[in-house]
Amino acid sequence: MPKLIVVEKPETWKFNLEDVDVITADKYITEEYYQSVKNLKVINLCKSYQYQSEGYYVSLLAEARSHKVLPGVSTIQDLRFPSILRDDSQDFDELIQNTFKNEPYNHIEFNIYFGNALSEHLDKLALQLFQLVQAPSLRASFARKHKWVLHNIKPISINEVPDVDKPLLVKALEKYLHRKRDYKPDKKKYDLAILVNPEDSNPPSDDRALKRFYKAALEAGFNTEFITKNDFDQLIQYDALFIRETTNVNHHTFRFAKKAASLGLAVIDDPESILKCTNKVYLHELLRANKILTPKSFVITEENCDQLPDKMVFPFILKQPDGAFSKGVFKIESIDEFKRVRESMFEKSDLLIAQEFLPTPFDWRVGIIDGQVLFVCKYFMATKHWQIINWNSKQVKAQEGEVECIAIDQAPSGLLKTALKATSLIGKSLYGVDMKEVGEKFYVIEINDNPNIDAGIEDKILKDKLYDTIMEVFLNKIKIEK
């Protein structure tokens, strides 16, 4: 991918980089060539990113032209709200405390260039801050009160870079652009990142499935790499992002999805799907408003919760709005249990979902991608338990129920029709619709934005074709974006 560095005075900068042009902001903004050329990577080193400055317009126009730009407009906007960035820095609070544990002063300030700092002991923190705020040159300040906290972080212009730091800036930029993944001897056309969490004991795809995704991606023509939460700064290098770890809004997976979408990547799970699917309160209102059959449900608060037993018979289900993998879900048998459980749940959320309990021997799940049914499974209840997963079981074999995958043409038509209607309200990404069958009716329990796809289970019918289908969707999404 051709690279472009935009600065005010190109003649003052010398970079040791192949396939890189150094031009002025005016040239990038006005010349017809840059208005029409595709697949450019743009590093915006303008002296200001203030609203309506040339630097602001370089990033804005780069995104309009589908160029991959650093910093992006969303980053520039985030820098206007330092309180948000301070809150996000709590994700790596332990690193902050360890970095400054021997610091004799109560305030420290340092510069960051593409994730690098002048002092080696600051490099790990510098990289985290660069991943948080994707701007080429940053100045971060920390203050010690009862503990060390991020006080401020802002971009600095090229004019503000001290002479002693300029060799570091050049070296860091060269390192950032001169990555081995930019060299593709196999000449594959597109780059796919698969986001995983190697430490997750219950990921949405097991190792065998991930290997099959990797194989299918290669066969589809992708340069493919597995990445982790530490690779946020590398997103600009890719054309597509496939998230294969459990998603949540208040989580790095959502930040990855948002950043990837802002860069023009094809994303599964896309940020809108994560936002909609991970909150059961939203899903409850959405499904009800569109007359899709669901178990009798109520949204409750601390103010109205005492009225619930008048509306709902025991037992009923009490859910945390953002629970996943059957966690944050409780079967309530009595008033006393309701009072005890709700108290701890209200500590995490102002709203809860109370849902009618529909006992069935199994739950249906319909996997859907891009508006088409991908797989159909029956998930049977765990041994002597009311859920498909019993997290309290001490026996591994008894923790999960059996799974039966069936051919799509053998599945009830009403099941498929309801699942497709439900997901059409969310988008055209990858979803798993959990449903109950009672009599001849199908009730939607929830919609998952990153359903389980494990080897030998969800792929039992389609086998390799399941993985190939998902990669074909990625290719089509990229072509539409391009």
Protein Blocks (a to p, Z undefined) as FASTA:
>chain_A
ZZddddfblmlpccddehiacddfklmmmmmklmmpghiacddfbfbfcehiaklmmmmm
mmmnopacdddfklmmmmmmmmlmmmmmmmmmmmmmmmmmmpmbfbdcdddeehiafblk
lmmmmmmmmmmmccfbacdddddfkbccdfbdcdddfklpcfklmmmmmmmmmmmmmcfk
lpcfkopabdcdddddfkbmbbfbdfklmmmmmmmmmmnopacddddfklmmmmmmpmbd
cdfbdcdfkbcklmmmmmmmmnopacdddfklmmmmmpmklmmmmmmmnopacddddddd
fklmmmmmmmpccddddddfkbgehiaiacdfbfklmmmmmmmmmmmocbdcdddddddf
bdcddddeehiafbdcdddddehiabfbdfkbcbfklmpccdddddfklpcfklmmmmmm
mmmmnmmcddddddddehjaccdfbdcfbdcddehilmmmnmmmmmmmmmmmmmmmmmmm
ZZ
